[in-house]
Amino acid sequence: MTNKKKGFTLIELMIVVAIIGILAAIAIPNFIKFQAKGKQAEANSNLKGIFSAQKATFSPNNGYWSDIGAIGFQPERGNRYLYDLGPVAMDVASGTQGACGQLQSRAAALIPLTANDCGIGVDSVRHGNQFLDATILALMTSGTATFTSENTNPALVATMAGVNGAACPNCDFAARAKSNVDNDDQGDEWWISSQTIETIGVVGCPPAMTIANMTAYTSGSPAPVNDDVCAQ
């Protein structure tokens, strides 16, 4: 007597393939969102680092400044976001304002030693040419940030990082982080400020966060203005 070996029928194989396809269709988008949420931790951490550095150096610098040398902001390499602090640099020797030069370039193996860098560029050496600073800066965003002073200072200009005027120490600042962590056609952007931040409602982000609704982001709180997988 011979034993006949039984195999799977074509229909059974097709059912298995269909089940795997359904599971993949559910799991892959959730995995991508989970990955992107993990990458957001970098923006939150470094924006809080900028805020802490600005506050810590406010007295010795007699105000807020945009250049990273004046406040001692120098995050580790491997950053996926660029950090824009605005156009006002500090002449460390005289303590006066000067024009900010550029973002610190991280497009090479070695970081160039340049003066008056007004932020940090993306580490495109690690993350590839799709993360070149010019590419990230050119990405459009759906959301905007509106700043409101908690004191008597004039409000900062929406969508523009920096220090509001030359009247420090009676001044405020705003800084932003920008990248493309979810590979769509829009930039992912977060802000932090010494002022209160209001944001409009964007799909995938929290609804409109306003002072009237008592949901606005207070001084020192990172505010997402555009991100497909905003952390609620």
N, C-alpha and C positions, 0 to 999 in steps of 0.2 A: 504494500500500500504506500502510495506517495502522498506527502503533505502538500497541499496547495497553499502558497503564500498569498495572503490578501493585501492589497494596497488601497490607497485612497482613490475614490472616483473623481472624475473631473469636476463634478458638481461640488463635492466636499472641498476640493482644493480652492475652487472659486469662492465658496462661502468663507473659508479661512482668510483668503486674500482680501475679501470685502471687509471682514471684521478688522483686520490689521489696518486697512485704509481708513476706516471710520475712527479707530483709536488714534491714528497718527494725525488725522485732521483736527481732533480735539486737543491732543497733547502738544503738538508743535507750536501753535499760537500761544498757548499758556506758558510754554517753556520760554519762548521769545520774550513775553512780557515779564516773566520772572527774572530773566537775565537782565533786561533793561532796568527793572526796579533795583537790582543789585548795583548797576552802574550809576544810578542816581545818588547812591550814598557818597560817591566821590564829590559831586557838586555840592551836596549839603555840607559835607565836612569842610571843604576848602572855602566855601562862602562864609561859614562860621569862623574859619581861620582868618579870613580877611577882616571880618567885623572885629574880632578880638584884637588883631594887630592894629587896626585903626584906633580903637579905644585905648590900647596900651601905650601908643605913641602920640596920642593927641596932645598931651601936656608938653613933652619935650620938643615936639615938632611945631607947637603952637597952632594946631589945626589938623585937618585931614588932608591927605595927599594921594595922588594917583599912582606915583611911581613906587614899584615894589621895594626898591632899595631904601626908601625913606621909612617904610613901615616894617621891613624885614619879612616880607611874604615870599617864600620860596618852597613850594610844594615838591614832593618827591616826583621823580620822572615816571613816565607811564600814564600821565594824565590824559584822559579822553576828552575832557572839556577844555575850552580856552577860557581864560578869566580876564575880563576887561574892566579896568578900574577908572578909565576916563582920560581926559587930555591934559590934566594939570599935574606937572611934575614939580619936584622940590629940588632946588639947588642946595645940596646938603651943606656946602661951605658957607653960604650966606643966609640960608633959611628962607629964601624968597622963591616965588613962583617962576617956573620956566615952562617951555613947551615940552610935552611928553613926546618921546621918540616913537616907540613901537612896542608891540608885544614881544616879550622875550622869546626868541625863536628856539624851538625844540625839533627842528627839521633835520638835525645832524646829530652825529654820535656825541659831539661835544657841544655844550651850551656856550655861546659866545659871551664874553664879558663886555657888555655894553651899558652905558649910563642912561638913566631916565627911561627905563622900560616901564610902560604903563599897564602891564599885565603879563600873563603867561600864555604862550601859544600851546596848541595841542601837540603832544608828543607823537608826531606823524612817523617818526622812525619806527616806533613800535606798532602803531595802528594803521599805517598805510597812507597812500596819497589821497584817499578820499577824506582824510582828516587834515589836510593842509589848512592853515589858518584862513587863507583867502576863500577857500571853498566853504568852510563853516560860516564865516562872516556873511557870505552872500546868500545863505539860506533864509527864506522868508519864514516868519512865524505868525500864527493866528492871534496870539494873545498879546496884551500890552500891560505894562505896569504904570500905575499912576501914584505919585508920591504926595503925601500930605504931612506937613510939619506938625509935630506935637507941641511945638513952642510958637515962636513968632517969626521963624525963618521963612523965606520964600520957598515954595515947593520946587523940588528938582524937576528937570524936564523929562517927560515920559520918553522911554526908549533910548535914553542917553545916559551912559555911566559917567560918573565924575563927581566933582565937588561944586556946590552951587554958589559960585562967585568967589571973590577974593576977600571976603569979610571975615575970615577965620580969626579968632576962634568961634565966632558966631556963624557957623556953617554946618552943612550936612553933606553926606556922601551916599552914593549908590554904586554897586558893582554887580556885574552879571556873569553868569556861566553859560556857555553855549556850546552845543555839540549836535550830533545826530545819532543817538543811541539806539534808535529803532529802525534805521535804514529806510525811512520813507522820504518824501520830497520836501519836508519841512524841518526847520531847526528845532531843537529842544532847548528851552531857555528858562533859566532861573535867575532871580534877583535877590539881593539883600541890601538893606539901607539903614541909616540911622533915623530915617523917617518912617512913617506908616505907609505900607504898600497896599493899594487896592488893585484887584485884577478882574478882568471880564471873564465870563464863562466860556470855556473852550471844551469841545468834545474830548473826552478822555481825561479831563482835568476836573478839579473841584469846580462847583458853580461860581458865579460872580462872588468875589470876596470883598465886602464893602464895609465902610465905617458905619453906615446907616444900619446894616444888619448885624453889626458888632462881630463880623467875621474877618475883618481886614488883618493883614499880617503886621504884627507890631515890630518895632525896632529890633533888629537882630534876628528875625525869623526868615529863613529862606522861603521865597515865594515862587512857585511854578507858574509861568505865564503861558507856556506851550510845551506840552509833552504828552504823547499818546498814552503813556502809562503813568500818569501822575500819581504820586503817593498821596493817598487821602489822609 
